[in-house]
Amino acid sequence: MPISAAQRAALLTATTVLLAAGCSGGGDKAADAVTPSGSAGLSALASQKLSWAPCPAPSAAEGGGAAPSPLPGGTVWECSFLQAPLDWSVPEGETIELALIRARARDSARRIGSLVFNFGGPGGSGVTALPGFAADYETLRSRYDLVSFDPRGVGRSDPVECATDKELDAYYALDFTPDDEAEERTLSDAQKRYAKGCQRDAGAALPHVGTENAARDMDLMRQVLGDEKLYYFGISYGTELGGVYAHMFPKNVGRAVFDAVVDPDAGVEDGALGQAKGFQLALDNFAQDCVDRGDACSLPGTSVTEIEAGITDLLAALDKEPIPGIGDRKLTQTQATNGIAQALYSKEFWPYLEQGLDAADGGDGALLLSLSDSMNGRGENGSYSNIQAANAAINCVDFKERYTLGQAKERLGQFREASPVFGDYMGWALASCSQWPVPGLWDHPDVSAPGSAPIVVVGNTGDPATPYEGARSMVKALGEGVGVEVTYEGQGHGAYNSGSTCVKKTVDDYLLAGKVPASATVCK
């Protein structure tokens, strides 16, 4: 059976696999050059007044669904739009609307300010994600207004949309790990059509959806919200965005936490290779759990090697012949791999992965296809959010590298060595920006932030999407006296929402009381 609507909503808040990157680079060295101080246009934007009102239901680009329910005690979620420059080099020029959401602090007398969240992607809607995770941050709401937003190009903020729902069904059913020249041409042609669709939809906005502009937007948001400093909680790609913000505006950083940390030193290839290793590690841990449970596990095999051999055999069979999935859609090899990756984001979803693999082995691909749909932002009604379109648009405008399919093919050996299951999938994905019509900016982002307040950087040793090594790289790159390393020895993507009381207390003590944790703190 497909996963439920509630389970799908939880999965949709997970960070998408950064097939093009998740890797980062040498960002803008002169923020002031594109945000002129004293500009009349910028001054007017910084003094704008937000009109807050009860939040509507999420838009189709945000993933649809119902309007967020009131919080415990009756606090109503409020939404508004922030006006920001389309082109930050011309702050008095055309503007775009950025969608915001907030829930007011419970203790207004002891309120610290607004705590701004970015939940990752890139491409994830913060306006829909924050209410979904609100219970986890209720302690922080004691002294903060909880705030999130749809970054430019995402959700309700002038979303980039690249194809119709029907076209996306066909696109995601393609073989993204081609076996011959004919399949390579088919994939290349499809990527070209997809990129042209993005350009046709976004037009002049497409060059401006990158991370540096999102960081400028956050500093404008800080001013409009009335905060002297930015209080920030970044998760996954949100750590990259936070690092870029800290580099560009170090003196404006208040208390900040980075969780599930993107490696700022990794280029496109190294970042993708690190993810291949990370997802393989998570799959190894899933398989070991299955072995440990013995007959209670439904998958064949008595060792990690045997269980994973069954998975690779299943994927090879699907490459030759897809199986029935949902309605008239079949489960392909690529969708099965995508679904497996999605379920590895959280240990909570390991049971669905086990059920999905067992069912697919018996010829029923519905559950794995449902997991893949969640990764791709497909709702049960067949409509897609713009999470993957925005993911592509932001990654491709951020990163300079443009690997051709031929160059990706040359690197498959090292990817297969890193992961027998995910290697081909992530190796071929190096070419995902090859047809992009807008040039990229970075080799990797600059996150050096001398003069910034301390930033707590939390790494999870079992994280598949943002491997643990990224946290240490971030601490080093932020600079001495800025990055404060905290390690969580656990599973899944991220640490704060993992159930670890140690991680939660460490982060809460910092954000609420300013208590900087001891460097190299370890939580289990």
KAQUI-V522926 format. One record per pair of residues at least 4 apart in sequence whose ideal C-beta (glycine too) atoms are under 6 Angstrom apart, sorted by the first residue. I is the first residue (numbers start at 1). J is the second residue. D is the distance in Angstrom with one decimal. If there is no record, write none. Layout:
i=<I;I>
j=<J;J>
d=<D;D>
//
This chain:
i=<2;2;3;3;3;8;11;12;12;13;13;14;15;15;15;16;16;17;18;19;19;20;20;20;21;21;21;21;22;22;22;23;23;23;23;24;24;24;24;24;25;25;25;25;26;26;26;27;27;27;27;27;28;31;31;34;34;35;35;39;41;41;42;45;46;48;48;50;51;52;52;54;55;55;55;55;56;57;57;58;58;58;58;58;59;60;60;61;61;61;61;62;62;62;62;63;63;64;68;68;70;70;71;71;75;77;77;77;78;79;80;81;82;82;82;83;84;84;84;84;85;85;86;86;86;87;87;88;88;96;98;98;98;99;99;99;99;100;101;101;101;102;102;103;104;105;105;105;105;105;106;106;107;107;110;111;112;112;113;113;114;114;114;114;115;115;115;115;115;116;116;117;117;117;117;118;118;118;119;119;119;119;120;120;120;120;120;121;121;122;122;122;123;123;123;123;124;125;125;125;126;126;126;126;127;127;130;136;137;139;140;140;141;143;150;150;150;150;151;152;152;153;153;153;153;154;155;158;159;160;160;160;160;160;161;161;161;162;162;162;162;163;163;163;165;165;165;168;171;172;173;174;175;176;176;177;177;177;178;178;178;179;184;188;191;192;195;195;195;198;198;199;199;202;206;207;208;209;209;209;210;210;211;211;211;214;215;215;215;218;219;221;222;222;229;229;230;230;231;231;232;232;233;234;234;234;234;234;235;235;235;236;236;239;239;239;240;242;242;243;243;244;245;246;246;246;246;247;247;247;247;250;250;250;251;253;253;255;256;257;257;258;259;259;259;259;260;260;260;260;261;261;261;261;261;261;262;262;263;263;264;264;264;264;265;266;266;266;267;267;268;268;272;272;273;274;276;276;276;276;276;276;277;278;278;279;279;279;279;280;282;282;283;284;285;285;286;287;287;287;288;290;290;290;293;298;298;299;300;301;301;301;311;312;314;314;315;315;318;318;318;319;322;322;322;323;323;323;325;325;325;325;325;325;326;326;331;331;331;331;331;335;335;336;337;338;338;339;339;339;342;342;342;343;343;343;343;344;345;346;347;347;352;355;356;356;359;359;360;360;365;373;376;377;377;377;377;378;379;386;390;392;396;396;397;398;398;399;399;400;400;402;402;403;403;403;403;404;405;408;408;408;408;411;412;412;415;415;415;416;418;419;422;423;447;447;448;449;449;449;450;452;454;454;455;455;455;456;456;457;457;457;457;457;458;458;459;459;459;460;460;460;461;461;462;462;463;465;466;473;475;475;478;478;484;484;485;485;486;486;486;487;488;488;488;488;489;490;492;495;496;496;500;501;502;503;504;505;506;508;509;509;510;517>
j=<366;370;7;8;370;374;374;63;374;129;132;345;120;236;465;121;391;341;22;429;432;395;432;433;268;271;395;399;262;271;275;266;267;268;271;240;262;264;444;445;442;443;444;445;442;443;446;212;244;442;445;446;212;35;248;88;89;88;216;91;91;92;91;83;223;83;224;80;80;78;80;76;67;68;77;79;67;66;67;62;63;64;65;128;156;64;383;155;159;385;386;125;128;155;156;128;385;379;77;131;74;76;75;103;103;101;103;131;102;101;100;97;98;100;221;95;96;98;217;220;91;95;94;96;208;93;208;213;216;158;149;157;217;127;150;156;157;149;127;130;148;145;147;146;145;111;141;143;144;145;141;142;142;143;143;143;143;144;227;231;145;147;225;227;140;144;146;231;233;147;232;126;130;148;233;234;238;241;124;126;129;235;124;235;236;237;238;237;391;237;391;394;154;387;390;391;129;150;154;155;130;148;149;150;150;155;148;497;146;508;144;511;146;512;154;155;156;157;214;157;209;160;209;390;393;390;159;205;386;198;202;389;390;393;201;386;389;194;197;198;389;167;168;197;382;383;384;384;190;376;332;190;183;334;428;424;425;428;183;184;187;183;405;405;435;435;435;436;437;202;393;206;437;206;438;438;213;393;394;397;397;398;241;244;398;241;244;245;248;245;249;225;227;230;252;254;252;254;254;255;242;256;257;238;239;241;242;258;259;260;494;260;466;258;261;262;262;256;258;264;447;445;249;250;253;449;452;446;447;448;449;449;451;452;451;452;453;511;455;456;507;457;458;494;495;496;463;466;493;494;457;459;466;470;471;474;466;470;470;473;445;447;474;477;473;270;271;274;443;444;399;401;426;430;418;467;415;418;419;422;423;426;418;464;467;341;344;422;464;419;344;464;421;304;462;491;350;304;307;308;304;297;299;307;297;354;358;307;310;306;307;310;421;420;360;361;333;336;322;333;336;333;330;331;332;331;363;365;329;330;331;365;366;369;366;369;335;336;365;368;369;369;372;368;425;372;375;368;371;372;371;374;375;349;352;353;371;464;493;492;491;492;356;367;367;368;364;367;365;368;369;378;388;384;385;387;388;384;383;390;394;396;433;436;438;441;442;440;442;440;443;433;434;407;408;430;431;434;431;427;428;430;431;427;416;427;423;426;427;423;423;423;426;427;477;478;479;478;479;482;479;482;484;516;478;482;483;484;510;471;474;475;483;485;486;495;468;471;487;488;490;495;468;489;490;491;493;493;470;477;483;485;482;483;516;519;519;520;506;517;521;522;495;500;503;523;524;498;498;503;503;507;523;505;523;523;508;509;517;512;513;515;515;521>
d=<5.4;3.8;4.0;5.5;5.0;5.3;3.8;5.7;5.6;4.6;5.2;4.2;3.6;3.9;5.8;5.7;5.3;5.5;2.9;3.6;5.3;4.1;4.5;5.2;5.2;5.2;4.8;5.2;5.7;4.8;5.7;4.0;5.4;5.3;2.3;5.3;5.9;4.5;4.3;3.9;2.9;4.3;2.9;4.8;5.5;5.2;5.3;5.9;5.6;5.8;4.6;4.1;5.2;5.8;4.0;4.9;4.8;5.8;5.8;4.9;4.1;2.7;4.2;6.0;4.5;5.8;5.8;4.3;5.7;4.1;4.8;5.5;5.6;5.5;4.6;4.0;5.8;5.7;4.6;3.8;5.6;5.7;5.2;4.8;5.1;5.5;5.4;5.3;4.0;5.8;4.3;4.3;4.9;4.0;5.7;5.6;4.0;5.4;4.4;3.6;5.3;5.2;4.2;5.7;5.4;6.0;5.7;5.8;5.4;5.1;5.0;4.2;4.5;5.7;5.9;4.6;5.9;5.5;5.0;5.7;4.5;6.0;4.5;5.0;5.8;5.9;5.8;5.7;5.1;4.8;5.7;4.6;6.0;5.2;4.4;3.7;5.1;4.8;4.5;5.7;5.5;5.2;4.5;4.7;5.3;4.4;5.9;5.8;5.5;5.2;5.7;5.2;5.5;6.0;5.4;5.8;4.8;5.6;4.4;5.3;4.6;4.6;4.6;5.6;6.0;3.8;5.9;4.8;5.9;5.0;5.2;5.9;5.8;4.3;4.9;5.1;3.3;5.4;5.0;5.8;4.2;5.1;5.3;5.1;3.2;4.3;5.2;5.1;5.4;4.7;5.6;4.0;5.7;4.4;3.5;3.7;5.9;5.0;6.0;3.6;5.7;3.2;5.0;6.0;5.2;6.0;4.0;5.0;5.8;5.5;5.4;5.9;5.3;5.6;4.5;3.5;5.1;4.1;4.6;5.3;5.3;4.6;3.6;4.9;5.4;4.5;5.9;5.9;4.3;5.7;4.6;4.9;5.4;4.4;5.0;5.2;5.5;5.3;4.1;4.1;4.5;3.8;5.1;4.9;5.6;5.3;5.5;5.1;6.0;5.5;5.5;5.6;5.5;4.5;5.9;4.2;5.9;5.3;3.4;4.4;5.3;5.6;5.5;5.7;4.8;4.4;4.3;5.3;6.0;5.9;5.9;5.9;4.6;4.0;5.2;4.9;5.5;5.0;5.5;5.8;4.3;5.0;5.5;5.3;5.3;5.8;4.7;4.1;5.4;5.6;5.2;6.0;5.1;4.5;6.0;3.1;5.5;5.7;4.5;5.3;5.5;4.3;5.1;3.1;4.7;6.0;3.7;5.2;5.0;5.4;5.8;4.5;5.6;3.9;4.6;5.2;4.3;5.9;5.6;5.6;3.2;5.2;5.8;5.7;5.3;3.7;4.9;5.2;5.1;5.7;5.3;4.4;4.4;4.0;5.9;4.4;4.9;5.3;4.6;4.7;5.4;4.8;4.6;5.1;5.6;5.1;5.9;4.7;5.4;4.0;5.8;5.6;5.7;4.5;4.2;4.8;5.5;5.6;3.4;4.6;5.5;4.6;5.7;4.8;4.8;4.1;4.0;6.0;5.7;5.4;5.4;4.2;5.0;5.9;5.7;5.0;5.4;4.3;4.3;5.1;5.5;4.5;4.8;4.5;4.0;5.7;5.9;4.8;4.4;3.7;4.2;3.6;5.9;5.8;6.0;5.9;5.4;4.3;4.3;5.6;5.4;3.9;5.4;5.7;4.6;6.0;4.4;5.3;5.4;3.1;4.0;5.8;6.0;5.7;6.0;5.9;5.2;6.0;5.8;4.1;5.4;4.1;3.8;5.7;4.6;5.3;5.3;4.6;4.9;5.0;4.2;4.2;5.6;3.8;5.2;5.3;5.5;5.6;2.7;5.6;4.7;5.7;4.1;5.0;4.8;4.1;5.2;3.9;3.5;3.9;4.6;5.7;4.2;4.4;5.6;3.7;5.4;4.8;4.4;4.5;4.5;5.0;5.9;5.8;3.7;4.2;4.2;5.5;5.1;5.3;5.2;3.9;5.6;5.1;3.7;4.1;5.9;5.2;5.2;5.3;6.0;5.8;4.0;4.1;5.4;5.8;5.6;4.5;5.7;4.2;5.9;5.8;5.6;4.5;5.1;4.2;4.9;5.3;4.7;6.0;5.3;4.1;4.3;5.8;5.9;4.5;3.8;5.8;3.4;3.9;5.7;4.4;5.4;5.7;4.9;5.9;5.4;5.2;6.0;5.3;5.3;4.9;5.2;5.0;6.0;5.7;5.7;5.1;5.3;5.2;5.2;5.1;5.1;5.6;4.6;4.8;4.7;2.6;5.6;4.8;5.5;4.7;4.8;5.0;5.7;3.9;5.6;5.0;5.3;6.0;3.4;4.7;4.1;3.7;6.0;5.6;5.8;5.6;5.8;5.8;4.7;4.7;3.8;5.8;5.2;4.9;4.9;5.3;6.0;4.6;5.7;5.7;5.3;6.0;3.4;4.8;5.9;6.0;5.0;5.4;5.4;4.2;5.7;4.6>
//
